[in-house]
């Protein structure tokens, strides 16, 4: 290959780059995007400062009171969202999460043939009604570092229904606590 052919190839590449660059500048000048002065829609975000006291008052309902009107049948249907990661039948296999049969009043973070996260093991204790209530409301908030990726059940009555259902999944269900007045 002589130098004349090499010059033709390099000239073609340079010419192509020059045409693309000029076309790009012209397109930006003709079709310049105009940003709106006001966004098309606003994303509503809860105010934390004023609403904290109301949230505290709302959370004041103890699980004992909620369990008095809880329905295990409603809890069974509400727990279907948990079925993606957990099983509920006696002797059922572990999935992403452990089998939940007989979980009420059982030790937390041990047994069940499941490899629990270090945070769950470190928390220790047992799964009482109150502990389940706090965990199911906000798993990552209650046990930071838990592997459970579920956002939680925010509605108090739905959480109580799920806890009543979990309690019914046992050969010897724990008696529901009575509401203290």
N, C-alpha and C positions, 0 to 999 in steps of 0.2 A: 504494500500500500504506500503510495507516494504522499508527499505533504499536501498536494492539492486536494486529494480526496479526503484527507484528515481535516483540512480546513473547511471543506463543504459540510462534513458531518458536524463539526463543532459549531459552524455557522447556523445550521439547521436547529440544533439544540438551543443555542443562544437566541435565535429568532423566535422559537416557540415559547421560551420563557418570557421574552419581552412582550409577545402578543398576550399571553396569559396575565401578566402583570398589568398591562394597560386595560384589558377587559375587566379585571377585578376593580381597578380604581374607578372606571366608568360606571360599573354596576353599583358600587357603593355611593357614588354621587347621585345617580338616578333613583335608586331604591333605598335611600337612607331610612332606617326605621325611626318612627316617631314614638317615643315613650309617652304613655298617658300620664297626665298630671295627677290623676287619682286612680288607685287600683280598681279593677273591675269588681272585686268582691273583697270583703274583709274577713279575716279569720278571727273568730271570737275566742278570746283567751280569758279564763277565769282570773279575776283579781284576787291575789292572795291576801292582801293587807286587810281589806274590809270583810272578806268572807271567811276568815279563819275562825272567828268566834261562832259563826253559824255552823260551820263544819264540826267544831268541837261539840256544840250542843246536839247536833244530829248524831254524832258517834256515841253519845252518852247512853243510848239504849243498850242495856246489857243483853248478852246472848241468851241468858236464862229466860228473859221476857220474850224474846223473839221465838225461842223454841216452843213456847206454850201454844203458839198458833202455826207452827211449822208443819208442813206436809211432806212425808217421805215420798209420796207419789209425785208431787211437783218436783221434789229434789231429784228423783230418778230422771225425769225429762230434762231438768236443768243440768244434770251431771253428764249429759251426752256430749257436751263440749269437752269434757275431761277424757272421754273415751278415745280420743286420738292418741293420748300418751299413757293412759292407765287402763287396767282391767279391773273388774269389780267382783267377779265370781270367785268362790272359794277355791284356792289352789291355782288360780289363774296365773298366766305367765306375766313376767315383767315386760314392759315395753320401754319407751323412752323414760317413763317414770315407773315407780313400783306398783304392784297390785295393791288395791286399797281395801280389800276385804278385811274387816275386823280392825281397822286402823284406829278407831276411837279408844283412848286410854292405853295405847301401845307406845313403846319407846320411840322417840323421834331419832331418825338418822342411823338406825341400826337394824339388822335382821332383814327378813323378807327376801334374802338372796339378791339384794340390789346394792350396787355400788353408789352410795349417797355422796353428795358433794361434801367437801371439807367444811363448808359453812354450816350445812345441815348437821353434820356430825358434831361440830363444835357447839352448836346451840343446845343439844342434849334435851333432857326432859321428856315429857310424855305429851301425846296429842289429846289434850283435854278439849272440851267444847269451846272454851274461851280461846285456847291456843289455835285451834282450827279456824275459829272465826277471824282472828287477827291475821293468820297466814293467808286464808282464802281472800281476804279483802285486798291485800297487797303483798304477794309473796316476796318480791325483791326488796320491798321496804321493811318487812318484818324480819327477814333473814337475808341481809345483804350478802351477796356472793352465792346464793342458791342457784342451782342449775335450772330451776324451773322457770321457763320463759313465759308463763301465763301472766297476763296483766292483772288478773284478779276479778272478783265478783263484787261490784260496788254496791249493789242493791241489798240492803240488810235482810229483807224477807227471803230473797232468793238464796242468799248465803245460808240462812237458817234452814231452808228446805234441803239444801245439799248436805248440810251437817246432819240433819235428821235422817236423810237417806243413808249416809255413811254409817251412822249409828245402827241402822236397821240391818246392815250387812255384817252380821255376827251371829254366832250360835247363842251367845249370851249378850244381847244389847245392853249397854249401860242405861240405867234409869235417867230420864231427862231431868235436869236440875229444875228446882222450883224457883219461881221468881221471888226475890226478896223485895219487900215493900218498904 
